[in-house]
């Protein structure tokens, strides 16, 4: 395995997708239980990476998603529904972002959306 330089290690700390957190630490950070993290994994809201030993590892991005689902569950939403809501919210956000991007391109090219 190549030697990791200090700057490379620091880059990982800034990477939202780097799987830096164990299940126990991840659960603690979002105020949930390891069972909750397993459940949202089974519902396919997030898919943690696995360490060489097979342990689940979570990224900051995944923890933000898990925290959104936990908030919904804490408000009384069943876990499967909470996961579906978070997935649909993310899909809507992406669709709106793409729509805005396409409108901007059309406006710059003098297309129908820019009139």
C-alpha positions as CSV (number, residue, x, y, z in Angstrom):
1,X,0.0,0.0,0.0
2,X,1.5,3.4,-0.9
3,X,2.5,5.8,1.9
4,X,-0.1,8.4,2.5
5,X,1.2,12.0,2.5
6,X,-0.2,14.5,5.1
7,X,-1.8,16.6,2.3
8,X,-3.6,13.5,0.9
9,X,-4.9,12.6,4.3
10,X,-6.2,16.2,4.8
11,X,-8.0,16.0,1.4
12,X,-9.9,13.0,2.6
13,X,-11.1,15.0,5.6
14,X,-12.7,17.5,3.2
15,X,-14.3,14.8,1.1
16,X,-18.0,14.5,1.8
17,X,-18.1,11.0,0.2
18,X,-15.1,9.5,2.1
19,X,-16.4,6.7,4.3
20,X,-14.7,7.9,7.5
21,X,-17.2,6.9,10.2
22,X,-17.9,3.5,11.8
23,X,-21.4,2.5,12.4
24,X,-21.2,3.3,16.2
25,X,-19.7,6.7,15.6
26,X,-22.2,7.5,12.7
27,X,-25.2,6.5,14.9
28,X,-23.9,8.7,17.7
29,X,-23.3,11.6,15.4
30,X,-26.9,11.7,14.2
31,X,-28.5,10.7,17.5
32,X,-29.7,7.3,16.3
33,X,-29.0,3.6,16.9
34,X,-26.9,1.2,14.8
35,X,-30.2,-0.6,14.2
36,X,-31.6,2.6,12.6
37,X,-28.6,2.8,10.2
38,X,-29.1,-0.9,9.3
39,X,-32.8,-0.3,8.7
40,X,-32.2,2.6,6.3
41,X,-29.6,0.5,4.6
42,X,-32.1,-2.3,4.1
43,X,-34.6,0.3,2.8
44,X,-31.8,1.3,0.3
45,X,-31.7,4.9,1.4
46,X,-28.0,4.7,1.8
47,X,-25.5,2.0,1.1
48,X,-22.5,2.2,3.4
49,X,-19.1,1.0,2.1
50,X,-17.4,-1.9,3.8
51,X,-14.0,-1.9,5.4
52,X,-11.6,-4.8,4.5
53,X,-13.0,-6.5,7.6
54,X,-16.6,-6.1,6.4
55,X,-17.6,-3.4,8.8
56,X,-19.9,-0.6,7.6
57,X,-18.4,2.8,7.0
58,X,-20.4,6.0,6.4
59,X,-19.5,9.3,4.8
60,X,-20.7,12.8,5.9
61,X,-23.0,12.9,2.9
62,X,-24.6,9.6,4.0
63,X,-25.0,10.9,7.5
64,X,-26.8,14.0,6.3
65,X,-29.3,11.8,4.5
66,X,-29.6,9.5,7.5
67,X,-30.3,12.5,9.7
68,X,-33.1,13.7,7.4
69,X,-34.7,10.3,7.6
70,X,-34.3,10.2,11.4
71,X,-36.0,13.6,11.7
72,X,-39.0,12.2,9.8
73,X,-39.1,9.0,11.9
74,X,-38.9,11.1,15.1
75,X,-41.9,13.0,13.9
76,X,-43.9,9.7,13.5
77,X,-43.3,8.7,9.9
78,X,-42.7,5.0,9.4
79,X,-39.1,4.3,8.4
80,X,-39.9,2.9,4.9
81,X,-42.0,6.1,4.2
82,X,-39.3,8.4,5.6
83,X,-36.7,6.8,3.3
84,X,-39.0,7.1,0.3
85,X,-39.7,10.8,1.1
86,X,-36.0,11.6,1.4
87,X,-35.4,9.8,-2.0
88,X,-38.2,11.7,-3.7
89,X,-37.0,15.0,-2.2
90,X,-33.6,14.4,-3.6
91,X,-35.0,13.5,-7.0
92,X,-37.1,16.6,-7.1
93,X,-34.2,18.8,-6.1
94,X,-32.1,17.3,-8.9
95,X,-34.9,17.7,-11.5
96,X,-35.3,21.4,-10.5
97,X,-31.5,21.9,-10.7
98,X,-31.4,20.4,-14.2
99,X,-34.5,22.3,-15.3
100,X,-32.9,25.6,-14.2
101,X,-29.6,24.6,-16.0
102,X,-31.5,23.9,-19.2
103,X,-33.4,27.2,-18.9
104,X,-30.1,29.1,-18.5
105,X,-28.7,27.4,-21.6
106,X,-31.8,28.2,-23.6
107,X,-31.8,31.8,-22.5
108,X,-28.1,32.2,-23.5
109,X,-28.8,30.7,-26.9
110,X,-31.9,32.8,-27.5
111,X,-34.2,29.7,-27.4
112,X,-37.9,29.7,-26.5
113,X,-37.2,29.8,-22.7
114,X,-35.3,33.0,-23.0
115,X,-38.1,34.9,-24.8
